Amino acid sequence: MGGDVDELIVLDPLVGDNPVKHIQQRTSEEVITPFAIEVVHRVDLEPALDASRPVLEQRIHGRANAVYCKPCIIRKPIRWSLGQHYSDYPHLNLSSELFLFHLRFFDRDTLLARQKLRYQHVTNADSEIFGGVAGAGWMQSAEQVDAELQGFADFGPPERTDFSFGRPRMQMKRRWRLEKKRQIWRHAKFSGQTTFVIPERFKPVF
């Protein structure tokens, strides 16, 4: 199982409470792609995070983002692209029970502090950006990232969902293709600014 420090593999509580045991005992695919949920701090609806309390008790909003639907659970060696977003494995085994919760946007204060540090790594003494040292996300200023977070609030109220995400799942499968130059298999990208309410059953998870 691979991932960044702000990515958590979560089993749907309707299925169980132990993702590792579930993977070991109830799956057999060589490579598994969890469906990705970005936890979003709705700054218009939620206060700053209290680090002494579970995250999902305080952050009940998210968005679907296919970029983080990563082939990150493996039973055989594969070749990943940068950030493990895609790989050379030719089959898309998109789980309906396992989710990747991405925490980039989970708290405004944490987000801005991290982005300021990142930005320092990709700019010179004159605050000019130089490339080639990190992904594109590092090359945004804290002000740009703050505006992106505010955009979720400005877009409109959160929607209700049954958490099945049937349409985006179908879109990903239909647009599964091989990028011939790098020999990497990719699915469709989608994200948008629409947020939804994370079901109550996930609150105790973390």
C-alpha positions as CSV (number, residue, x, y, z in Angstrom):
1,M,0.0,0.0,0.0
2,G,1.6,3.3,-1.0
3,G,0.6,6.9,-0.6
4,D,1.5,10.4,0.6
5,V,1.3,11.4,4.2
6,D,-2.0,13.3,3.7
7,E,-3.7,10.2,2.1
8,L,-5.6,7.6,4.1
9,I,-7.1,4.4,2.9
10,V,-10.5,3.9,4.4
11,L,-12.9,1.0,4.3
12,D,-16.6,1.9,4.1
13,P,-18.0,1.3,7.6
14,L,-20.9,-0.5,6.0
15,V,-18.4,-3.3,5.1
16,G,-16.1,-3.3,8.1
17,D,-13.6,-1.4,10.2
18,N,-10.2,-2.9,9.2
19,P,-9.1,-2.0,5.6
20,V,-5.9,-4.1,5.8
21,K,-7.8,-7.3,6.9
22,H,-10.4,-6.6,4.2
23,I,-7.7,-6.3,1.5
24,Q,-6.0,-9.4,2.6
25,Q,-9.0,-11.6,3.1
26,R,-11.7,-10.3,0.7
27,T,-9.9,-9.0,-2.4
28,S,-7.7,-10.8,-4.9
29,E,-6.9,-8.2,-7.6
30,E,-3.2,-7.6,-8.3
31,V,-3.7,-3.8,-8.2
32,I,-6.6,-2.0,-6.6
33,T,-7.6,1.6,-7.0
34,P,-9.7,3.1,-4.2
35,F,-12.2,5.9,-5.0
36,A,-10.9,9.3,-3.9
37,I,-12.6,11.7,-1.6
38,E,-11.0,15.1,-0.8
39,V,-11.9,16.3,2.7
40,V,-12.8,20.0,2.3
41,H,-12.8,22.7,5.0
42,R,-15.9,24.6,4.2
43,V,-14.7,27.9,5.7
44,D,-18.2,29.3,5.5
45,L,-19.6,26.5,7.7
46,E,-16.8,25.1,9.8
47,P,-14.4,26.6,12.4
48,A,-10.6,26.0,12.6
49,L,-9.7,22.4,13.4
50,D,-9.3,21.2,17.0
51,A,-6.4,18.8,16.8
52,S,-7.5,17.0,19.9
53,R,-10.7,15.7,18.2
54,P,-11.2,13.3,15.3
55,V,-11.1,15.0,11.9
56,L,-14.3,13.7,10.5
57,E,-16.3,14.9,13.5
58,Q,-15.3,18.4,12.4
59,R,-15.0,18.1,8.7
60,I,-18.2,16.7,7.1
61,H,-17.7,17.9,3.5
62,G,-15.8,16.5,0.6
63,R,-15.5,16.4,-3.1
64,A,-14.7,13.5,-5.5
65,N,-11.4,14.0,-7.3
66,A,-10.3,11.3,-9.8
67,V,-6.7,12.6,-9.8
68,Y,-6.3,10.8,-6.4
69,C,-8.0,7.6,-7.5
70,K,-4.6,6.0,-7.4
71,P,-3.5,2.3,-8.1
72,C,-2.0,2.3,-4.7
73,I,-2.8,-1.1,-3.4
74,I,-0.6,-3.8,-5.1
75,R,0.2,-7.5,-5.0
76,K,2.9,-7.3,-7.7
77,P,5.6,-4.9,-8.8
78,I,4.3,-2.1,-11.0
79,R,5.8,1.2,-12.4
80,W,4.0,4.2,-11.0
81,S,4.0,7.7,-12.5
82,L,5.0,10.7,-10.4
83,G,3.0,10.7,-7.2
84,Q,1.6,7.2,-7.8
85,H,-1.4,8.7,-9.7
86,Y,-1.1,6.2,-12.6
87,S,0.8,3.1,-13.5
88,D,1.8,0.7,-16.2
89,Y,-0.8,-1.8,-14.9
90,P,-3.4,-2.3,-17.8
91,H,-6.5,-3.0,-15.8
92,L,-8.6,-0.6,-13.7
93,N,-9.9,-2.3,-10.6
94,L,-11.9,0.5,-9.0
95,S,-13.0,-0.5,-5.6
96,S,-16.6,0.2,-4.4
97,E,-15.6,-0.4,-0.8
98,L,-12.2,1.2,-0.3
99,F,-11.7,5.0,-0.4
100,L,-8.7,7.2,-0.5
101,F,-9.4,10.2,1.8
102,H,-7.1,13.1,0.7
103,L,-6.5,15.7,3.4
104,R,-4.9,18.6,1.4
105,F,-7.9,20.9,2.0
106,F,-9.0,19.6,5.4
107,D,-8.0,22.7,7.3
108,R,-7.3,26.3,6.1
109,D,-4.6,27.2,8.6
110,T,-2.7,23.9,8.0
111,L,-3.1,24.3,4.2
112,L,-1.7,27.8,4.1
113,A,1.2,27.1,6.4
114,R,2.2,24.0,4.3
115,Q,1.9,25.9,1.0
116,K,4.1,28.7,2.2
117,L,6.9,26.2,3.0
118,R,6.4,24.4,-0.3
119,Y,6.5,27.7,-2.3
120,Q,9.9,28.5,-0.7
121,H,11.3,25.3,-2.2
122,V,10.4,26.3,-5.8
123,T,11.2,30.0,-5.8
124,N,14.5,31.8,-5.7
125,A,15.6,34.9,-3.7
126,D,13.6,37.1,-6.0
127,S,10.5,35.0,-5.5
128,E,10.7,33.8,-9.1
129,I,9.5,30.2,-9.7
130,F,11.9,27.7,-11.1
131,G,10.7,24.4,-12.4
132,G,11.7,20.8,-12.2
133,V,11.9,20.2,-8.5
134,A,8.3,19.3,-7.6
135,G,4.8,18.9,-8.8
136,A,2.6,21.8,-10.1
137,G,0.8,22.1,-6.8
138,W,4.0,23.4,-5.2
139,M,4.1,26.3,-7.5
140,Q,1.0,28.1,-6.2
141,S,1.3,30.9,-3.7
142,A,-0.5,30.6,-0.4
143,E,-2.9,33.3,-1.7
144,Q,-3.8,31.2,-4.8
145,V,-4.4,28.2,-2.6
146,D,-6.5,30.2,-0.2
147,A,-8.6,31.4,-3.1
148,E,-9.1,27.8,-4.3
149,L,-10.3,26.8,-0.9
150,Q,-12.7,29.8,-0.7
151,G,-14.0,28.8,-4.1
152,F,-15.7,25.7,-2.6
153,A,-17.7,28.0,-0.3
154,D,-18.5,30.5,-3.1
155,F,-19.7,27.8,-5.4
156,G,-22.8,27.0,-3.4
157,P,-24.2,24.9,-0.6
158,P,-23.0,21.2,-0.2
159,E,-25.1,18.5,-1.9
160,R,-26.3,15.2,-0.5
161,T,-25.1,12.0,-2.0
162,D,-25.6,8.3,-1.5
163,F,-21.8,7.9,-1.8
164,S,-22.0,5.5,-4.7
165,F,-20.6,7.9,-7.3
166,G,-22.0,5.8,-10.1
167,R,-21.6,8.4,-12.9
168,P,-18.0,9.4,-12.2
169,R,-17.0,5.7,-11.8
170,M,-18.5,4.9,-15.2
171,Q,-16.8,7.9,-16.7
172,M,-13.4,6.7,-15.4
173,K,-13.9,3.2,-16.8
174,R,-15.1,4.3,-20.2
175,R,-12.1,6.6,-20.6
176,W,-9.5,4.2,-19.5
177,R,-6.6,4.5,-22.0
178,L,-2.9,3.9,-22.5
179,E,-0.7,6.9,-22.8
180,K,1.7,5.5,-25.4
181,K,4.6,7.8,-24.9
182,R,5.1,6.9,-21.2
183,Q,3.3,3.5,-21.4
184,I,1.1,4.6,-18.5
185,W,-2.6,3.7,-18.2
186,R,-4.9,6.6,-17.2
187,H,-8.5,7.2,-16.4
188,A,-10.7,10.3,-16.9
189,K,-10.0,13.3,-14.7
190,F,-12.7,15.2,-12.9
191,S,-13.0,17.2,-9.7
192,G,-14.9,20.6,-9.8
193,Q,-15.9,22.7,-6.9
194,T,-19.1,20.9,-5.9
195,T,-18.9,19.6,-2.3
196,F,-21.1,17.1,-0.7
197,V,-21.9,15.9,2.9
198,I,-19.8,12.9,4.0
199,P,-22.2,10.3,5.5
200,E,-22.4,10.1,9.2
201,R,-21.1,6.5,9.3
202,F,-17.6,7.7,8.4
203,K,-17.3,10.1,11.4
204,P,-15.6,7.6,13.8
205,V,-13.0,6.4,11.2
206,F,-10.3,9.1,11.9
